[in-house]
């Protein structure tokens, strides 16, 4: 169930500065997703987008949706620069 891993990643990434730093250092998407998998978040880019859509629909407030989309956009930028 990949969606569980993405949801967990979205909730926990703010509290994992070492993982964020490791993701910034990745050279290519393959390395980025291998790093995530090694950290306990095995998912692909497509699965990430599905999870964002799923979680976004369930947001209870505009503030919750803003936090989610900020994290999702951050990860999209990390992927684009990998």
HUWO-V159827 format. One record per backbone hydrogen bond with DSSP energy under -1.0 kcal/mol. NH is the residue of the N-H (numbers start at 1). CO is the residue of the C=O. E is the energy in kcal/mol with one decimal. If there is no record, write none. Layout:
nh={NH | NH}
co={CO | CO}
e={E | E}
This chain:
nh={6 | 7 | 8 | 9 | 10 | 11 | 12 | 13 | 15 | 16 | 20 | 21 | 22 | 23 | 24 | 25 | 28 | 32 | 33 | 34 | 35 | 36 | 37 | 38 | 39 | 40 | 41 | 48 | 49 | 50 | 51 | 52 | 53 | 54 | 55 | 56 | 57 | 59 | 65 | 66 | 67 | 68 | 69 | 70 | 71 | 72 | 73 | 74 | 75 | 76 | 77 | 78 | 79 | 80 | 81}
co={2 | 3 | 4 | 5 | 6 | 7 | 8 | 9 | 12 | 13 | 16 | 17 | 18 | 19 | 20 | 21 | 82 | 28 | 29 | 30 | 31 | 32 | 33 | 34 | 35 | 37 | 36 | 44 | 45 | 46 | 47 | 48 | 49 | 50 | 51 | 52 | 53 | 56 | 61 | 62 | 63 | 64 | 65 | 66 | 67 | 68 | 69 | 70 | 71 | 72 | 73 | 74 | 75 | 76 | 77}
e={-1.9 | -2.4 | -2.2 | -2.5 | -2.8 | -1.7 | -2.2 | -2.2 | -1.7 | -1.6 | -2.3 | -2.5 | -2.1 | -2.4 | -2.0 | -1.2 | -5.4 | -2.0 | -2.8 | -1.9 | -2.6 | -2.2 | -2.2 | -2.6 | -1.2 | -1.7 | -2.8 | -2.1 | -2.0 | -1.9 | -2.2 | -2.5 | -2.2 | -2.4 | -3.1 | -2.8 | -1.9 | -1.2 | -2.0 | -2.4 | -2.2 | -2.3 | -2.7 | -2.1 | -2.2 | -2.7 | -2.6 | -2.0 | -2.3 | -2.3 | -2.1 | -2.2 | -2.5 | -2.4 | -1.6}
